[in-house]
Amino acid sequence: MQRDLNRLKQRKSRRHKAIGLFILCVLVALVMVMMRTCSDQFAEPYNTNYQPMDTMRKQGNGS
């Protein structure tokens, strides 16, 4: 009887550890995917039409 109870506790403990590990892996994968999508959004420069002020003055675009 005691042996069955101990075996049941061990199985329950293993099951909880496995579920915890699975949830941890899912969370890590989710964070990695979110970081990847976030970095892909900022791959391009913010302002692609940027020109330095001195070149704008030389071209006569300034007022």
PDB file as gemmi writes it, atoms N, CA and C in Angstrom:
CRYST1    1.000    1.000    1.000  90.00  90.00  90.00 P 1                      
ATOM      1  N   MET A   1       0.820  -1.190   0.000  1.00  0.00           N  
ATOM      2  CA  MET A   1       0.000   0.000   0.000  1.00  0.00           C  
ATOM      3  C   MET A   1       0.873   1.266   0.000  1.00  0.00           C  
ATOM      4  N   GLN A   2       1.848   1.303   0.892  1.00  0.00           N  
ATOM      5  CA  GLN A   2       2.735   2.460   0.949  1.00  0.00           C  
ATOM      6  C   GLN A   2       3.558   2.577  -0.335  1.00  0.00           C  
ATOM      7  N   ARG A   3       3.941   1.426  -0.875  1.00  0.00           N  
ATOM      8  CA  ARG A   3       4.718   1.432  -2.110  1.00  0.00           C  
ATOM      9  C   ARG A   3       3.897   2.011  -3.268  1.00  0.00           C  
ATOM     10  N   ASP A   4       2.631   1.667  -3.322  1.00  0.00           N  
ATOM     11  CA  ASP A   4       1.748   2.220  -4.359  1.00  0.00           C  
ATOM     12  C   ASP A   4       1.593   3.732  -4.200  1.00  0.00           C  
ATOM     13  N   LEU A   5       1.465   4.170  -2.968  1.00  0.00           N  
ATOM     14  CA  LEU A   5       1.339   5.604  -2.719  1.00  0.00           C  
ATOM     15  C   LEU A   5       2.611   6.345  -3.134  1.00  0.00           C  
ATOM     16  N   ASN A   6       3.768   5.776  -2.807  1.00  0.00           N  
ATOM     17  CA  ASN A   6       5.030   6.397  -3.199  1.00  0.00           C  
ATOM     18  C   ASN A   6       5.178   6.443  -4.720  1.00  0.00           C  
ATOM     19  N   ARG A   7       4.793   5.364  -5.375  1.00  0.00           N  
ATOM     20  CA  ARG A   7       4.865   5.314  -6.830  1.00  0.00           C  
ATOM     21  C   ARG A   7       3.938   6.360  -7.455  1.00  0.00           C  
ATOM     22  N   LEU A   8       2.759   6.513  -6.888  1.00  0.00           N  
ATOM     23  CA  LEU A   8       1.810   7.510  -7.378  1.00  0.00           C  
ATOM     24  C   LEU A   8       2.375   8.919  -7.218  1.00  0.00           C  
ATOM     25  N   LYS A   9       3.010   9.178  -6.073  1.00  0.00           N  
ATOM     26  CA  LYS A   9       3.614  10.500  -5.845  1.00  0.00           C  
ATOM     27  C   LYS A   9       4.747  10.761  -6.839  1.00  0.00           C  
ATOM     28  N   GLN A  10       5.554   9.743  -7.115  1.00  0.00           N  
ATOM     29  CA  GLN A  10       6.654   9.907  -8.057  1.00  0.00           C  
ATOM     30  C   GLN A  10       6.125  10.200  -9.463  1.00  0.00           C  
ATOM     31  N   ARG A  11       5.106   9.471  -9.872  1.00  0.00           N  
ATOM     32  CA  ARG A  11       4.520   9.707 -11.193  1.00  0.00           C  
ATOM     33  C   ARG A  11       3.937  11.119 -11.285  1.00  0.00           C  
ATOM     34  N   LYS A  12       3.271  11.528 -10.237  1.00  0.00           N  
ATOM     35  CA  LYS A  12       2.680  12.863 -10.220  1.00  0.00           C  
ATOM     36  C   LYS A  12       3.777  13.919 -10.285  1.00  0.00           C  
ATOM     37  N   SER A  13       4.853  13.707  -9.553  1.00  0.00           N  
ATOM     38  CA  SER A  13       5.968  14.646  -9.553  1.00  0.00           C  
ATOM     39  C   SER A  13       6.614  14.711 -10.936  1.00  0.00           C  
ATOM     40  N   ARG A  14       6.819  13.564 -11.570  1.00  0.00           N  
ATOM     41  CA  ARG A  14       7.393  13.535 -12.915  1.00  0.00           C  
ATOM     42  C   ARG A  14       6.486  14.242 -13.913  1.00  0.00           C  
ATOM     43  N   ARG A  15       5.200  14.013 -13.786  1.00  0.00           N  
ATOM     44  CA  ARG A  15       4.232  14.635 -14.688  1.00  0.00           C  
ATOM     45  C   ARG A  15       4.272  16.158 -14.532  1.00  0.00           C  
ATOM     46  N   HIS A  16       4.339  16.633 -13.308  1.00  0.00           N  
ATOM     47  CA  HIS A  16       4.387  18.074 -13.060  1.00  0.00           C  
ATOM     48  C   HIS A  16       5.683  18.682 -13.603  1.00  0.00           C  
ATOM     49  N   LYS A  17       6.794  17.969 -13.438  1.00  0.00           N  
ATOM     50  CA  LYS A  17       8.062  18.457 -13.974  1.00  0.00           C  
ATOM     51  C   LYS A  17       8.021  18.518 -15.499  1.00  0.00           C  
ATOM     52  N   ALA A  18       7.457  17.493 -16.120  1.00  0.00           N  
ATOM     53  CA  ALA A  18       7.374  17.462 -17.580  1.00  0.00           C  
ATOM     54  C   ALA A  18       6.473  18.583 -18.102  1.00  0.00           C  
ATOM     55  N   ILE A  19       5.352  18.802 -17.445  1.00  0.00           N  
ATOM     56  CA  ILE A  19       4.447  19.876 -17.859  1.00  0.00           C  
ATOM     57  C   ILE A  19       5.112  21.233 -17.663  1.00  0.00           C  
ATOM     58  N   GLY A  20       5.805  21.412 -16.560  1.00  0.00           N  
ATOM     59  CA  GLY A  20       6.517  22.665 -16.311  1.00  0.00           C  
ATOM     60  C   GLY A  20       7.598  22.920 -17.350  1.00  0.00           C  
ATOM     61  N   LEU A  21       8.340  21.887 -17.701  1.00  0.00           N  
ATOM     62  CA  LEU A  21       9.381  22.018 -18.712  1.00  0.00           C  
ATOM     63  C   LEU A  21       8.781  22.350 -20.071  1.00  0.00           C  
ATOM     64  N   PHE A  22       7.675  21.717 -20.404  1.00  0.00           N  
ATOM     65  CA  PHE A  22       6.996  21.983 -21.675  1.00  0.00           C  
ATOM     66  C   PHE A  22       6.517  23.435 -21.741  1.00  0.00           C  
ATOM     67  N   ILE A  23       5.912  23.909 -20.669  1.00  0.00           N  
ATOM     68  CA  ILE A  23       5.424  25.292 -20.638  1.00  0.00           C  
ATOM     69  C   ILE A  23       6.594  26.263 -20.748  1.00  0.00           C  
ATOM     70  N   LEU A  24       7.693  25.973 -20.075  1.00  0.00           N  
ATOM     71  CA  LEU A  24       8.872  26.819 -20.155  1.00  0.00           C  
ATOM     72  C   LEU A  24       9.409  26.875 -21.588  1.00  0.00           C  
ATOM     73  N   CYS A  25       9.462  25.739 -22.257  1.00  0.00           N  
ATOM     74  CA  CYS A  25       9.939  25.704 -23.648  1.00  0.00           C  
ATOM     75  C   CYS A  25       9.015  26.498 -24.567  1.00  0.00           C  
ATOM     76  N   VAL A  26       7.713  26.375 -24.352  1.00  0.00           N  
ATOM     77  CA  VAL A  26       6.759  27.127 -25.174  1.00  0.00           C  
ATOM     78  C   VAL A  26       6.939  28.630 -24.954  1.00  0.00           C  
ATOM     79  N   LEU A  27       7.132  29.051 -23.720  1.00  0.00           N  
ATOM     80  CA  LEU A  27       7.326  30.471 -23.433  1.00  0.00           C  
ATOM     81  C   LEU A  27       8.619  30.998 -24.058  1.00  0.00           C  
ATOM     82  N   VAL A  28       9.682  30.228 -23.976  1.00  0.00           N  
ATOM     83  CA  VAL A  28      10.950  30.642 -24.579  1.00  0.00           C  
ATOM     84  C   VAL A  28      10.799  30.763 -26.090  1.00  0.00           C  
ATOM     85  N   ALA A  29      10.124  29.796 -26.710  1.00  0.00           N  
ATOM     86  CA  ALA A  29       9.906  29.859 -28.156  1.00  0.00           C  
ATOM     87  C   ALA A  29       9.056  31.067 -28.527  1.00  0.00           C  
ATOM     88  N   LEU A  30       8.058  31.370 -27.735  1.00  0.00           N  
ATOM     89  CA  LEU A  30       7.200  32.527 -28.000  1.00  0.00           C  
ATOM     90  C   LEU A  30       7.985  33.830 -27.905  1.00  0.00           C  
ATOM     91  N   VAL A  31       8.832  33.942 -26.898  1.00  0.00           N  
ATOM     92  CA  VAL A  31       9.657  35.141 -26.747  1.00  0.00           C  
ATOM     93  C   VAL A  31      10.620  35.274 -27.934  1.00  0.00           C  
ATOM     94  N   MET A  32      11.196  34.171 -28.386  1.00  0.00           N  
ATOM     95  CA  MET A  32      12.109  34.221 -29.525  1.00  0.00           C  
ATOM     96  C   MET A  32      11.390  34.671 -30.786  1.00  0.00           C  
ATOM     97  N   VAL A  33      10.196  34.176 -31.010  1.00  0.00           N  
ATOM     98  CA  VAL A  33       9.422  34.575 -32.188  1.00  0.00           C  
ATOM     99  C   VAL A  33       9.057  36.050 -32.108  1.00  0.00           C  
ATOM    100  N   MET A  34       8.660  36.516 -30.932  1.00  0.00           N  
ATOM    101  CA  MET A  34       8.309  37.927 -30.776  1.00  0.00           C  
ATOM    102  C   MET A  34       9.522  38.820 -31.010  1.00  0.00           C  
ATOM    103  N   MET A  35      10.693  38.419 -30.513  1.00  0.00           N  
ATOM    104  CA  MET A  35      11.902  39.205 -30.737  1.00  0.00           C  
ATOM    105  C   MET A  35      12.263  39.225 -32.214  1.00  0.00           C  
ATOM    106  N   ARG A  36      12.082  38.109 -32.889  1.00  0.00           N  
ATOM    107  CA  ARG A  36      12.395  38.031 -34.320  1.00  0.00           C  
ATOM    108  C   ARG A  36      11.484  38.949 -35.124  1.00  0.00           C  
ATOM    109  N   THR A  37      10.184  38.922 -34.854  1.00  0.00           N  
ATOM    110  CA  THR A  37       9.260  39.775 -35.599  1.00  0.00           C  
ATOM    111  C   THR A  37       9.509  41.243 -35.286  1.00  0.00           C  
ATOM    112  N   CYS A  38       9.852  41.538 -34.059  1.00  0.00           N  
ATOM    113  CA  CYS A  38      10.137  42.922 -33.690  1.00  0.00           C  
ATOM    114  C   CYS A  38      11.398  43.416 -34.392  1.00  0.00           C  
ATOM    115  N   SER A  39      12.422  42.598 -34.459  1.00  0.00           N  
ATOM    116  CA  SER A  39      13.656  43.023 -35.120  1.00  0.00           C  
ATOM    117  C   SER A  39      13.452  43.127 -36.622  1.00  0.00           C  
ATOM    118  N   ASP A  40      12.581  42.324 -37.210  1.00  0.00           N  
ATOM    119  CA  ASP A  40      12.302  42.429 -38.640  1.00  0.00           C  
ATOM    120  C   ASP A  40      11.597  43.730 -38.977  1.00  0.00           C  
ATOM    121  N   GLN A  41      10.812  44.256 -38.070  1.00  0.00           N  
ATOM    122  CA  GLN A  41      10.120  45.514 -38.323  1.00  0.00           C  
ATOM    123  C   GLN A  41      11.094  46.677 -38.397  1.00  0.00           C  
ATOM    124  N   PHE A  42      12.179  46.617 -37.657  1.00  0.00           N  
ATOM    125  CA  PHE A  42      13.130  47.713 -37.604  1.00  0.00           C  
ATOM    126  C   PHE A  42      14.379  47.442 -38.429  1.00  0.00           C  
ATOM    127  N   ALA A  43      14.288  46.550 -39.413  1.00  0.00           N  
ATOM    128  CA  ALA A  43      15.440  46.233 -40.240  1.00  0.00           C  
ATOM    129  C   ALA A  43      15.803  47.408 -41.144  1.00  0.00           C  
ATOM    130  N   GLU A  44      14.808  48.128 -41.642  1.00  0.00           N  
ATOM    131  CA  GLU A  44      15.068  49.260 -42.519  1.00  0.00           C  
ATOM    132  C   GLU A  44      15.288  50.518 -41.677  1.00  0.00           C  
ATOM    133  N   PRO A  45      16.028  51.485 -42.228  1.00  0.00           N  
ATOM    134  CA  PRO A  45      16.181  52.747 -41.494  1.00  0.00           C  
ATOM    135  C   PRO A  45      14.841  53.457 -41.377  1.00  0.00           C  
ATOM    136  N   TYR A  46      14.712  54.266 -40.359  1.00  0.00           N  
ATOM    137  CA  TYR A  46      13.447  54.957 -40.123  1.00  0.00           C  
ATOM    138  C   TYR A  46      13.112  55.911 -41.265  1.00  0.00           C  
ATOM    139  N   ASN A  47      14.096  56.678 -41.712  1.00  0.00           N  
ATOM    140  CA  ASN A  47      13.855  57.689 -42.730  1.00  0.00           C  
ATOM    141  C   ASN A  47      14.731  57.362 -43.931  1.00  0.00           C  
ATOM    142  N   THR A  48      14.159  56.814 -44.985  1.00  0.00           N  
ATOM    143  CA  THR A  48      14.950  56.434 -46.154  1.00  0.00           C  
ATOM    144  C   THR A  48      15.241  57.635 -47.040  1.00  0.00           C  
ATOM    145  N   ASN A  49      14.524  58.752 -46.881  1.00  0.00           N  
ATOM    146  CA  ASN A  49      14.729  59.938 -47.704  1.00  0.00           C  
ATOM    147  C   ASN A  49      15.697  60.924 -47.053  1.00  0.00           C  
ATOM    148  N   TYR A  50      16.434  60.490 -46.077  1.00  0.00           N  
ATOM    149  CA  TYR A  50      17.321  61.390 -45.340  1.00  0.00           C  
ATOM    150  C   TYR A  50      18.442  61.896 -46.236  1.00  0.00           C  
ATOM    151  N   GLN A  51      18.656  63.209 -46.217  1.00  0.00           N  
ATOM    152  CA  GLN A  51      19.795  63.827 -46.873  1.00  0.00           C  
ATOM    153  C   GLN A  51      20.434  64.783 -45.873  1.00  0.00           C  
ATOM    154  N   PRO A  52      21.743  64.798 -45.787  1.00  0.00           N  
ATOM    155  CA  PRO A  52      22.389  65.723 -44.860  1.00  0.00           C  
ATOM    156  C   PRO A  52      22.077  67.168 -45.240  1.00  0.00           C  
ATOM    157  N   MET A  53      22.089  68.044 -44.250  1.00  0.00           N  
ATOM    158  CA  MET A  53      21.735  69.445 -44.469  1.00  0.00           C  
ATOM    159  C   MET A  53      22.701  70.149 -45.413  1.00  0.00           C  
ATOM    160  N   ASP A  54      23.987  69.802 -45.382  1.00  0.00           N  
ATOM    161  CA  ASP A  54      24.937  70.503 -46.251  1.00  0.00           C  
ATOM    162  C   ASP A  54      24.691  70.195 -47.721  1.00  0.00           C  
ATOM    163  N   THR A  55      24.245  68.991 -48.064  1.00  0.00           N  
ATOM    164  CA  THR A  55      23.943  68.702 -49.466  1.00  0.00           C  
ATOM    165  C   THR A  55      22.670  69.412 -49.895  1.00  0.00           C  
ATOM    166  N   MET A  56      21.729  69.587 -48.995  1.00  0.00           N  
ATOM    167  CA  MET A  56      20.505  70.317 -49.342  1.00  0.00           C  
ATOM    168  C   MET A  56      20.830  71.780 -49.609  1.00  0.00           C  
ATOM    169  N   ARG A  57      21.737  72.362 -48.849  1.00  0.00           N  
ATOM    170  CA  ARG A  57      22.110  73.755 -49.051  1.00  0.00           C  
ATOM    171  C   ARG A  57      22.848  73.948 -50.375  1.00  0.00           C  
ATOM    172  N   LYS A  58      23.714  72.990 -50.716  1.00  0.00           N  
ATOM    173  CA  LYS A  58      24.469  73.100 -51.970  1.00  0.00           C  
ATOM    174  C   LYS A  58      23.543  73.016 -53.172  1.00  0.00           C  
ATOM    175  N   GLN A  59      22.489  72.261 -53.070  1.00  0.00           N  
ATOM    176  CA  GLN A  59      21.566  72.127 -54.184  1.00  0.00           C  
ATOM    177  C   GLN A  59      20.629  73.321 -54.274  1.00  0.00           C  
ATOM    178  N   GLY A  60      20.557  74.132 -53.270  1.00  0.00           N  
ATOM    179  CA  GLY A  60      19.716  75.301 -53.298  1.00  0.00           C  
ATOM    180  C   GLY A  60      18.293  75.025 -52.876  1.00  0.00           C  
ATOM    181  N   ASN A  61      18.061  73.940 -52.182  1.00  0.00           N  
ATOM    182  CA  ASN A  61      16.709  73.604 -51.728  1.00  0.00           C  
ATOM    183  C   ASN A  61      16.328  74.354 -50.462  1.00  0.00           C  
ATOM    184  N   GLY A  62      17.303  74.913 -49.778  1.00  0.00           N  
ATOM    185  CA  GLY A  62      17.013  75.619 -48.530  1.00  0.00           C  
ATOM    186  C   GLY A  62      16.394  76.973 -48.790  1.00  0.00           C  
ATOM    187  N   SER A  63      15.810  77.591 -47.791  1.00  0.00           N  
ATOM    188  CA  SER A  63      15.188  78.894 -47.995  1.00  0.00           C  
ATOM    189  C   SER A  63      16.107  80.029 -47.635  1.00  0.00           C  
TER     190      SER A  63                                                      
END                                                                             
